[in-house]
């Protein structure tokens, strides 16, 4: 039977190999997750930009209508004053 001391070094090498493989797999998974997070962050940024553009457009349209309404109210007031 082999001496236990002679078995330690091969076992340690095997453990080292397993740990190295596990580390590589873990890093690959982290890379995948980072790519997925990047995709989500890009989508979120795009969505925020779209919301900002929509909000600005809404303000522009609303402001235009407010201006028209104010002009109409002034005309009505003028007409009421003349009668």
GISULPE-V314928 format. One record per helix or strand. SS is the DSSP state (@ for helix, = for strand). FROM is the first residue (numbers start at 0). TO is the last residue. If there is no record, write none. Layout:
# GISULPE-V314928
ss/from/to
SS/FROM/TO
SS/FROM/TO
This chain:
# GISULPE-V314928
ss/from/to
@/3/81
